[in-house]
Structure formats: C-alpha cells, structure tokens
Amino acid sequence: MRVMRSRVIALTSVAIVMNVAARGAEPPRRKPLDPAERATLVALLGAVDAAQHRDAGDTSTVESPAPLAFEHHVLKSADQYGYVPFRVSLPASAEPLKAPMLYVRAVTRHEGFRAEERSSLREWLARGGDQPLPRQETVFVGPGELPVGGPASSSSRRSVQAPAEASALLTLQQRDYEKQKAAAEAAKQRRETREPDLFPFEEFYQVDVKSTRAVERALSLPAGDFDVYVAVLDRGHAKDGTPIVAKREVTIPDYWNTGLALSSLMLISSINTLKAPLPPEQQVQRPYTFGRAEVVPVKETTFSTRDVLSVAFQICNYGAPDSDLTADYNFYRIASGSRTLFNHTPPQTLTDVDLPPPSPWETQAFTSQSVPLTSFPAGEYELEVVVRDRLTRGVAKQMVRFTVQ
C-alpha cells in the first residue's frame, strides 16, 4: 500500500459559503413569451409527457434523436431542499441550435412508483400565459452550523458536554417528529381533495449557446427519489423540430436529520474567488457559484498523468463546536470487475479553525483536496472519501469514478 505524502497539495478554503437566492428573495423577472416561444414550450411539454408515459415503470434513460449529456451534483441547502446544479451538453452531431429553449421537469417517485402530479406551466399557458412566471430556482445554501447542545457543548469536560449533546439530540428528534407529522397531515389532505400535486420542480430557460454547447442551471428538490427530465428544442423549429429528451434518476438524501453526511464529490478544475456575490440573474446561469466562490467542474472525467485531480465536497451535520473531523481519500483501481486499493493520502484533519462558525441546529462546510496523477498507471479508478466525526462518532462516505489515460 503506497501512501501519497509529498504529493498531496494542501487543503484549500473549507468555508465556501453557498449563497444562492433565498426563497424569500425577489427572483429575476422574465419577459412574456412571444408566439414562437409559446409554441416551443408547448412542444417541449408534449415531448416530456410522451417520454414520461413511454417509459412508465422503466428506470432506464429515455431514448432521444441524439444523445444529451446530463451531469449533476447534489448538495445540502439551508431551507430543507437539496440544491442540484447540473450541466447539459448538447451533442456535436446535432443540428446547430441557434436559439434553444431548455425545459426541466422533476417527477416524484415513491417506492419505485411515480406520483400523480401535474404541470403548473401547462396551467399557466392554458390561462393565457400573459404574465411571466417567477423563476422557481430559489435556494439558499449557507455555511450551516450545528452546535450540538448549544453553548454547553463547548465545554472540555465530558460530564457537561455529553448531557448537552443528549439534550440537543432529543430536541432534534422532536423537531423531526413534528416535521413528519405535518407532512403526513398535508398528504392526507391532498388525498381527500384528490387533486394531484404540482411537479416538485418545473422550469424552462431560453439559453444562449453562441460561446459553448454546454448549459449550466440548477434545480431544488426535497429529500426523496425523482425522475428528472431535460428537453431541448430550437425556438425556430417549434413546429417541424423534434425535441431532444433525456432522463436521469436523482436522489436527494435526508440531509436535515442528525446523521453525518457528504454531498456529491465534485471533480473540479479550479475554485475562483469573485469580488462580490453574483446578482440573481447571473446566478441562474452560473449555478456552481456559491457566494464569492465559483467552483469549475471538469468537463470530462478522463485525465492524463500530467493532470492534478481536484475534488470538492460538502460535509453536513458534523458536531460543533470542538469539531474534530478526519477525511481519508482512498484510491481504488477498477479492473476485470475487481476493486483494489491503489493508494491513499494522509488523513485530512478539520477543526473549528477550518470550519465556519457554529449557529443553531445545522452544520455544513466545504473542503477540497488535490492529488497529482503522476504515479497513476492508465486505467479506471474510484476515489472514495470517508469522513469521521469524533464528536458524534458518525462516519460518512462518497465515491466518484475517473479514468487515467
């Protein structure tokens, strides 16, 4: 087993604040649709309806006239919603899109079965669609802090700290019970009225692809399992064009309980520091910008031995203050169906000095690591990140695959 010590690049900033427009903030307004735009949206709604019916009960990717790459990451937000930034890459073989419209729909799954849900956009169009809808992607993802036990938990004496932690956990359990009770009552009321819920997320975007064939946006979803459909159609071919449709399964973990958890592992090329947070209209187009930090995901997960592999992720629900986290980065080689440990980095230790200041009931913070790939032979690899929390005795892990050639 080879331990990479001298090759590990130091930890970058862990206190990246994810600051997307708050749900109570004023979202950017958009212009009413013209006839061509309205026809394009109607065509996209119909194409996703058809795809949804065609693959009912099937969890495979929807067939499309041309491949539509859809990559996403799942992170914790501060308002009981998962924040899902994603990138849609238009195929190079497709007819050039001069003025594409992108439509996104999330459909809820319960125990593998789709819920009966309806489209707010279709209802808006049926009413005439004269007034523009407010945008739906309104999520605030703060640094998040969870001082388990309040001020008493900062005591170095276990006789004081342990009872404080127990009291806090009981409070969190009571809050979870009240949340579940409220959700059950709301579900009962919906069943009694027999009116289907709206899709948990539905949005459309008019995008500019003059400089790139990739479009980045974000959606927000509660904890659960979803089928997410993405469809694209040129606004100049609403009547004679065929929408490109893709489907992906997206799972939002319950980040809002008391368990230690990690977000998706984001393989990145850089983290840029901005002079100021982006205004809402720019934030919509740059969803990987969190406050004054912009994370740039890699375009491909294939690297050469000259590259440096950098990963960034979010740690959620760790104990604080007196935080004591350890992150292990283990690299496995995948060959002939087997998974063999190749090497690992020295443990990465995070304390209160590295993490955001605590505030009641929630903790979340970012960390990152970079490893040169000079010693990696060509092949398939899997990076496994394991985080251990001494204070809560929690353990969480996430994995991501990459290729070296």
HELIX and SHEET records of a PDB file:
HELIX    1   1 PRO A   35  ARG A   54  1                                  20    
HELIX    2   2 SER A  120  ALA A  126  1                                   7    
HELIX    3   3 GLY A  150  SER A  154  5                                   5    
HELIX    4   4 ARG A  158  THR A  193  1                                  36    
HELIX    5   5 ARG A  235  HIS A  237  5                                   3    
HELIX    6   6 PRO A  280  GLN A  285  1                                   6    
SHEET    1   A 4 ARG A   2  VAL A   3  0                                        
SHEET    2   A 4 SER A 338  HIS A 344  1                                        
SHEET    3   A 4 ASP A 324  ALA A 335 -1                                        
SHEET    4   A 4 GLN A 348  THR A 351 -1                                        
SHEET    1   B 6 ARG A   2  VAL A   3  0                                        
SHEET    2   B 6 SER A 338  HIS A 344  1                                        
SHEET    3   B 6 ASP A 324  ALA A 335 -1                                        
SHEET    4   B 6 GLY A 379  ASP A 389 -1                                        
SHEET    5   B 6 GLY A 394  VAL A 404 -1                                        
SHEET    6   B 6 THR A 302  PHE A 303  1                                        
SHEET    1   C 3 ALA A  69  HIS A  72  0                                        
SHEET    2   C 3 GLY A  82  SER A  89 -1                                        
SHEET    3   C 3 LEU A  75  LYS A  76 -1                                        
SHEET    1   D 3 ALA A  69  HIS A  72  0                                        
SHEET    2   D 3 GLY A  82  SER A  89 -1                                        
SHEET    3   D 3 ALA A 214  LEU A 221 -1                                        
SHEET    1   E 3 PHE A 113  ARG A 114  0                                        
SHEET    2   E 3 PRO A 100  HIS A 110 -1                                        
SHEET    3   E 3 PHE A 201  GLN A 206 -1                                        
SHEET    1   F 4 PHE A 113  ARG A 114  0                                        
SHEET    2   F 4 PRO A 100  HIS A 110 -1                                        
SHEET    3   F 4 GLY A 224  ASP A 234 -1                                        
SHEET    4   F 4 ILE A 244  ILE A 252 -1                                        
SHEET    1   G 2 GLU A 117  ARG A 118  0                                        
SHEET    2   G 2 ASP A 197  LEU A 198  1                                        
SHEET    1   H 5 ALA A 261  LEU A 262  0                                        
SHEET    2   H 5 VAL A 308  CYS A 316 -1                                        
SHEET    3   H 5 MET A 266  THR A 273 -1                                        
SHEET    4   H 5 ALA A 293  PRO A 297 -1                                        
SHEET    5   H 5 THR A 289  PHE A 290 -1                                        
SHEET    1   I 3 ALA A 261  LEU A 262  0                                        
SHEET    2   I 3 VAL A 308  CYS A 316 -1                                        
SHEET    3   I 3 GLN A 364  PRO A 372 -1                                        
END                                                                             
